[in-house]
């Protein structure tokens, strides 16, 4: 892992403690690195009406857009999670997050998330081939 990836992992792990997950007890943290070199973080925020829940990845990306504007480009994303018993479990970004990540990334944007045995690192193109784009 690069020093930047280590920093992203530390920031994602730290923000995970702020997650609001009373229904699933599944806390998620995400950190994104933009092409300008800035890091933004987000955690999941659940709602009793599950469709209104926002994932950590989309929360972090929204923070980046709010700070840098709509032309941001993502260079790298790290996602981490813990369930109620405190153990990390496999968890790739959901379909909605994949599409939002695609909106602000390039094909080689790096995405890292928890796998079954170790962290998985893929490019945006590998994570969501043939993503919807105009």
N, C-alpha and C positions, 0 to 999 in steps of 0.2 A: 504494500500500500504506500502511496505517496504521502508526504506530510499534509497536503490539502485533504486527501481522503481521510486520513486520521482525524483531522480537525472536524470534517463534516460528520464523521461517526460520533465523535465526542459531543458535538453540538446537537445532533439528532437524539442521542441517548439522554442528554441533559433535558431537552425540551419535552421528552416523552413523559417526564414526571408531572408536567402541567396538563396532560390530557384529561379531558372530561369524558369518562367512559363508564358511567354507572350501570348501563344496561348490559354491555358485553364484557366488562372488566378486561378489555383488550386495548391497552394503551399503545399508541403508535407515535413515533417522532420522525420528522424528516428535516433534512438540511439540503439546501440547493446552493450551488455555486454558479453565479452568472458570469458572462463573458467579461464583465467589468471588474471581476475579482471579488465581488461582494458575496457574503453568505447570508442567507435568510432561512429561518426555521419555522416550523409549524407542527402542531400536534392535532390529533383527531378531537373533534368536538361532537359528541353524540346528541341526539334529540329523541324524545320519546316517540316522535313520528320519524322512524328510521330514515325515510327518504330525505329528511332535512339535515342529516348528519353530514359533516364535512371531514374528509380524510386529511391526514397530516400532509400528504404530498400537495394537495390542492391548496391547503392553507399556506404552506411555505411559498408556493408559486404566487399566490395572491399577495403575500407580503412583498415579494420581489417586484411584482408589477406595480404595487402601490408606491414603492420607493423609487423605482427606476423608470417607470413608464411602460407603455405597451410594446416597445420594441426590444425588450429584454431577450436575451438568448441564454439558455441553460447550458452549462458545460458539464456539470456533474450533479448527481443526486444520490444521497444515501438515506435509506429508510431502515428504521429499527423498530422493534416491538417487544412487548412483554405481555403475557396474559396474567390472569389473576394469581397464579401460583408463582409468579416471578421468573418464569423460564421463557426464553425466546423460542418462538416456533416459526416454521417456514411461513413466509408471507410476502408474495410479490405484489406490486401495485395492482389495484383493481382496474377493471376496464375503463371506468370513467377517468381515473387518474392517468392511465396510459394515454388516453386521448388528450387530456390537458397537458401532460408532459410533452407530447408530440407537437402541440400548438406552439410551444415556446422553445423547442430544441432543434438541433440539426441531427442528421442520421447517426453521427458518431458520439452524441452526448452519452456519457457513461451513467448507468443506473446500477446501484448496488443495493441489495436487500438480503434479508435472512433466508437461507436455504435450509434444507433438512440437516445437513452435516456442517456446512460452512456458509459464509456469505457468497452470494452469486453476483457476478458483475457482468453486465451485458451492455450493448449499445442500444440506443433508441430503436434503431432499425431491427434489431433482434427481438426487442421487447414487444414491439407492435409493428410487424411488417405490414405494408400496405395501409398505413394509417390514413384516415380521411383528411385530405387537404384540398384547398382551392388552388 
